[in-house]
Amino acid sequence: MLKSFSLLTAILSLTLCGCRAAGPDKSFSSYDVQAKELLARMTLDEKIGQMIQADNGWLRDPDDVKKYYLGSVLSGGSSDPAAGNSLQAWTAMYEDFQKRAMETRLGIPLLYGIDAVHGNNNVLGAVIFPHNIGLGCTRNPKLVEEAARVTAEEVRACGIQWTFAPCVTVPQDERWGRTYEGFSEDPKLVSLLGGPAVRGFQGSDLTAPSAVLACAKHYVGDGGTRMGTGKWNRGLDQGDMRVSEETLRTIHLPPYRAAIEANVATIMPSYSSWNGLKCSANKYLLTDVLKGELGFEGFVISDYNAIRQLDPDFKKAVAISINAGIDMAMEPNEFASFFTNLKELVQEGAVPMSRIDDAVTRILRVKFAMGLMAPGYSYKPDPALVQAFGSAEHRKVARQAVRESMVLLKNEGKLLPLSKSLARIHVGGRAADNIGMQCGGWTIDWQGKSGNVTTGGTTLLEAVKKSVSANTKVTSSIDGSGAQGADVGIIVIGEDPYAEGVGDRSDLHLSKVDVQAVENFKKAGVPVVVILYSGRPLIIEDILPNADAIVAAWLPGTEGQGITDILFGDFKPTGKLSFSWPRTMAQIPINIGDANYDPLFAYGFGLTWN
């Protein structure tokens, strides 16, 4: 252990003895004695450094971790290790940054953050779970907690200790490209599942080698925006929510209360605005409501480059954000400028030292709660977690999540379940053998990528082949051709992968290619089962007459056999819609409780069989 770190831990060892991590019965503020002892030894530069999170991709000189005393580093979007996306490459990168942080005068370990939003989705070979929209259809808090637990174990297999999840948004407009990040349009269901997700990530003891810090996002109302205008309001994403405080408190705030009750360590404000004021600049929301009224004891981390959106003058923007209640600034590329500007603001009295000390205390109490400051702390991942990465046991949990998220929308003539002993099954559609479309956005690449080069897993076509008898012939075609003579046709269609910003769509109709492929199946004279991959309800009027059965599979992830578990009757479908399904674009946005509510499939709809 380095001398600087040994000195610090020796000084603090008496106060650390017997401390347990923050859990259901242990508040973060209970670590304030240790945090303030350390704070008293810190220079202004060291304090400001703790308030900064830089991006791996912009750290041209890794020693900037030491130069600026950085409290955190992240890999945002597609900011991957230079050596590639293997588990080994991620681990080596993390350990290099951590080693440098612990070579500073006080040897304070850094927090490394990633968007592990449906599994450790940045790393090749990781188990990818359904996106939250699918998990919402399970209505199974225990399963959601278990999925988060598995994700935490696969994140910590890299050493990394912080995920920017769960997203507890309450999407109100299906055109929004982040709809799939939300569990539901109903705040009650989001609250029901958000707390268990936090507990799954953090566990009951944050010092455990498998625990990661959770981050509830995006505070608050990112799912209630309107189509925006201007440089920073790119459509619904990063737009403006024009609603009363009563509506904000009724629809958008409850999931954060549930996350705080689960002792969430960090919360991320939204890029979006509430009645014209950016959430990252809203002192009432961040300080008065979040930290005061709701009693949040962790720290607030800004979103990627969000602070510079607050004012054209970056120095003014820094002052606005920190005074509003931002504790740690996600400044991927301008971290040095942020450091300089914040130091000047403190020296000028524009940002009071009391605000700096509060922010740093919040960050340090979380680090103490995680055990990062304990004597003998090791940043090396537990070998057992490395061994379990991508394991069959983990995939079993994801497979259960897939099958419980499936929603059976149509089943004419009781076509489903299918027999495993049919003579011939024809599988088609662009997504049938496409792990990229099956996983969606935030999978290896920020926006995701269509094709089978994304990561490992079992596609639907492969799953069908594994499920049927040895005597069943399985044929396939992308456009649905060649289905004549088959006992049944299974066609897999849906949205190409996307993530924030890019995913905003004004028209949610199926693509012409997908509609034509379904028609090709129907013309072949075979019964047609449609499997739909999407990050939101789509307008399906063009295929309804030609589909005998329709299954909403959402974005199920790597475990395609969870779908065939339902198709071939090993399990009954139990998924219920967590979003209302519109008939036409004219109905959008549509949500439960609307006047003249008349969707194609209502919130909570889902067929099954006896």
Rosetta blueprint (number, residue, H / E / L):
1 M L
2 L L
3 K H
4 S H
5 F H
6 S H
7 L H
8 L H
9 T H
10 A H
11 I H
12 L H
13 S H
14 L H
15 T H
16 L H
17 C L
18 G L
19 C L
20 R L
21 A L
22 A L
23 G E
24 P L
25 D L
26 K E
27 S L
28 F H
29 S H
30 S H
31 Y H
32 D H
33 V H
34 Q H
35 A H
36 K H
37 E H
38 L H
39 L H
40 A L
41 R L
42 M L
43 T L
44 L H
45 D H
46 E H
47 K H
48 I H
49 G H
50 Q H
51 M L
52 I E
53 Q E
54 A E
55 D E
56 N H
57 G H
58 W H
59 L L
60 R L
61 D L
62 P L
63 D L
64 D H
65 V H
66 K H
67 K H
68 Y L
69 Y L
70 L L
71 G L
72 S E
73 V E
74 L E
75 S E
76 G L
77 G L
78 S L
79 S L
80 D L
81 P L
82 A L
83 A L
84 G L
85 N L
86 S L
87 L H
88 Q H
89 A H
90 W H
91 T H
92 A H
93 M H
94 Y H
95 E H
96 D H
97 F H
98 Q H
99 K H
100 R H
101 A H
102 M L
103 E L
104 T L
105 R L
106 L L
107 G L
108 I L
109 P L
110 L L
111 L E
112 Y E
113 G E
114 I E
115 D L
116 A L
117 V L
118 H L
119 G L
120 N L
121 N L
122 N L
123 V L
124 L L
125 G L
126 A L
127 V L
128 I L
129 F L
130 P L
131 H L
132 N H
133 I H
134 G H
135 L H
136 G H
137 C H
138 T H
139 R L
140 N L
141 P H
142 K H
143 L H
144 V H
145 E H
146 E H
147 A H
148 A H
149 R H
150 V H
151 T H
152 A H
153 E H
154 E H
155 V H
156 R H
157 A L
158 C L
159 G L
160 I L
161 Q L
162 W E
163 T E
164 F L
165 A L
166 P L
167 C E
168 V L
169 T L
170 V L
171 P L
172 Q L
173 D L
174 E L
175 R L
176 W L
177 G L
178 R L
179 T H
180 Y H
181 E H
182 G L
183 F L
184 S L
185 E L
186 D L
187 P H
188 K H
189 L H
190 V H
191 S H
192 L H
193 L H
194 G H
195 G H
196 P H
197 A H
198 V H
199 R H
200 G H
201 F H
202 Q H
203 G L
204 S L
205 D L
206 L L
207 T L
208 A L
209 P L
210 S L
211 A L
212 V L
213 L E
214 A L
215 C E
216 A E
217 K E
218 H E
219 Y E
220 V L
221 G L
222 D H
223 G H
224 G H
225 T L
226 R E
227 M L
228 G L
229 T L
230 G L
231 K L
232 W L
233 N L
234 R E
235 G L
236 L L
237 D E
238 Q L
239 G L
240 D E
241 M E
242 R L
243 V L
244 S L
245 E H
246 E H
247 T H
248 L H
249 R H
250 T H
251 I H
252 H H
253 L L
254 P H
255 P H
256 Y H
257 R H
258 A H
259 A H
260 I H
261 E H
262 A L
263 N L
264 V L
265 A L
266 T E
267 I E
268 M E
269 P E
270 S L
271 Y L
272 S L
273 S E
274 W E
275 N L
276 G L
277 L E
278 K E
279 C H
280 S H
281 A H
282 N L
283 K H
284 Y H
285 L H
286 L H
287 T H
288 D H
289 V H
290 L H
291 K H
292 G H
293 E H
294 L L
295 G L
296 F L
297 E L
298 G L
299 F E
300 V E
301 I E
302 S L
303 D L
304 Y L
305 N L
306 A L
307 I H
308 R H
309 Q H
310 L L
311 D L
312 P L
313 D L
314 F H
315 K H
316 K H
317 A H
318 V H
319 A H
320 I H
321 S H
322 I H
323 N H
324 A H
325 G L
326 I L
327 D L
328 M E
329 A E
330 M E
331 E L
332 P L
333 N L
334 E L
335 F H
336 A H
337 S H
338 F H
339 F H
340 T H
341 N H
342 L H
343 K H
344 E H
345 L H
346 V H
347 Q H
348 E H
349 G L
350 A L
351 V L
352 P L
353 M H
354 S H
355 R H
356 I H
357 D H
358 D H
359 A H
360 V H
361 T H
362 R H
363 I H
364 L H
365 R H
366 V H
367 K H
368 F H
369 A H
370 M H
371 G L
372 L L
373 M L
374 A L
375 P L
376 G L
377 Y L
378 S L
379 Y L
380 K L
381 P L
382 D L
383 P H
384 A H
385 L H
386 V H
387 Q H
388 A H
389 F L
390 G L
391 S L
392 A H
393 E H
394 H H
395 R H
396 K H
397 V H
398 A H
399 R H
400 Q H
401 A H
402 V H
403 R H
404 E H
405 S H
406 M L
407 V E
408 L E
409 L E
410 K E
411 N E
412 E H
413 G H
414 K H
415 L L
416 L L
417 P L
418 L L
419 S L
420 K L
421 S L
422 L L
423 A L
424 R E
425 I E
426 H E
427 V E
428 G E
429 G L
430 R L
431 A L
432 A L
433 D L
434 N L
435 I H
436 G H
437 M H
438 Q H
439 C H
440 G L
441 G L
442 W L
443 T L
444 I L
445 D L
446 W L
447 Q L
448 G L
449 K L
450 S L
451 G L
452 N L
453 V L
454 T L
455 T L
456 G L
457 G L
458 T E
459 T L
460 L H
461 L H
462 E H
463 A H
464 V H
465 K H
466 K H
467 S H
468 V L
469 S L
470 A L
471 N L
472 T L
473 K E
474 V E
475 T E
476 S E
477 S E
478 I L
479 D L
480 G L
481 S L
482 G L
483 A L
484 Q L
485 G L
486 A L
487 D L
488 V E
489 G E
490 I E
491 I E
492 V E
493 I E
494 G E
495 E L
496 D L
497 P L
498 Y L
499 A L
500 E L
501 G L
502 V L
503 G L
504 D L
505 R L
506 S L
507 D L
508 L L
509 H E
510 L L
511 S L
512 K H
513 V H
514 D H
515 V H
516 Q H
517 A H
518 V H
519 E H
520 N H
521 F H
522 K H
523 K H
524 A L
525 G L
526 V L
527 P L
528 V E
529 V E
530 V E
531 I E
532 L E
533 Y E
534 S L
535 G L
536 R L
537 P L
538 L L
539 I E
540 I L
541 E L
542 D L
543 I L
544 L H
545 P H
546 N H
547 A L
548 D L
549 A E
550 I E
551 V E
552 A E
553 A E
554 W E
555 L L
556 P L
557 G L
558 T L
559 E E
560 G L
561 Q H
562 G H
563 I H
564 T H
565 D H
566 I H
567 L H
568 F L
569 G L
570 D L
571 F L
572 K L
573 P L
574 T L
575 G L
576 K L
577 L L
578 S L
579 F L
580 S L
581 W E
582 P L
583 R L
584 T L
585 M H
586 A H
587 Q H
588 I L
589 P L
590 I L
591 N L
592 I L
593 G L
594 D L
595 A L
596 N L
597 Y L
598 D L
599 P L
600 L L
601 F E
602 A L
603 Y L
604 G L
605 F L
606 G L
607 L E
608 T L
609 W L
610 N L
